[in-house]
């Protein structure tokens, strides 16, 4: 996975985790809600907002491989 500030986004996430465009669209809606609510309450570290797809979505998606079916 690329490091911070490398422009990791929806296309990279889809390619890296094999998710559909529809799933990426849902994550994009979640990202918009996260950014909207972040202004009111501290949901994630402010310094990580510029790297949401890598720092939050990809980091979390990596755990899926360890879940039981």
C-alpha positions as CSV (number, residue, x, y, z in Angstrom):
1,X,0.0,0.0,0.0
2,X,1.4,3.4,-0.9
3,X,2.5,5.8,1.8
4,X,0.8,9.0,3.0
5,X,0.5,11.8,0.5
6,X,0.7,9.5,-2.6
7,X,-2.8,10.2,-3.8
8,X,-4.3,6.8,-2.7
9,X,-8.0,7.0,-3.6
10,X,-11.1,5.1,-4.7
11,X,-9.5,3.5,-7.8
12,X,-6.5,2.3,-5.7
13,X,-8.8,0.9,-3.1
14,X,-10.9,-0.9,-5.6
15,X,-7.8,-2.4,-7.3
16,X,-6.2,-3.4,-4.0
17,X,-9.2,-5.0,-2.4
18,X,-11.2,-6.2,-5.5
19,X,-14.3,-4.3,-4.6
20,X,-16.9,-3.1,-7.1
21,X,-17.6,0.5,-8.2
22,X,-20.8,0.3,-6.2
23,X,-18.9,-0.5,-3.1
24,X,-16.5,2.4,-3.8
25,X,-19.5,4.7,-4.3
26,X,-20.8,3.7,-0.8
27,X,-17.4,4.4,0.7
28,X,-17.4,7.8,-1.1
29,X,-20.8,8.6,0.5
30,X,-19.4,7.5,3.9
31,X,-16.4,9.7,3.3
32,X,-18.7,12.7,2.6
33,X,-20.6,12.1,5.8
34,X,-17.4,11.6,7.8
35,X,-16.1,15.0,6.5
36,X,-19.4,16.7,7.2
37,X,-19.6,15.3,10.8
38,X,-15.9,15.8,11.5
39,X,-16.6,19.6,11.6
40,X,-19.0,19.1,14.5
41,X,-17.4,16.2,16.5
42,X,-14.0,14.7,16.4
43,X,-14.5,11.3,14.6
44,X,-10.9,10.8,13.3
45,X,-7.7,12.6,13.8
46,X,-7.8,15.8,11.8
47,X,-4.4,15.1,10.3
48,X,-5.7,11.9,8.7
49,X,-8.6,13.5,6.8
50,X,-6.5,14.1,3.8
51,X,-5.7,10.4,3.5
52,X,-9.1,8.8,4.3
53,X,-8.9,6.1,1.7
54,X,-5.6,4.8,2.9
55,X,-5.6,5.6,6.6
56,X,-9.1,4.5,7.4
57,X,-10.7,2.5,4.6
58,X,-7.7,0.4,3.4
59,X,-6.4,0.0,7.0
60,X,-9.8,-1.4,8.0
61,X,-10.3,-3.5,4.9
62,X,-7.0,-5.4,5.5
63,X,-8.7,-7.0,8.5
64,X,-11.4,-8.7,6.3
65,X,-8.9,-11.4,5.4
66,X,-8.8,-12.5,9.0
67,X,-12.6,-12.7,9.5
68,X,-14.3,-16.1,9.7
69,X,-16.8,-16.8,6.9
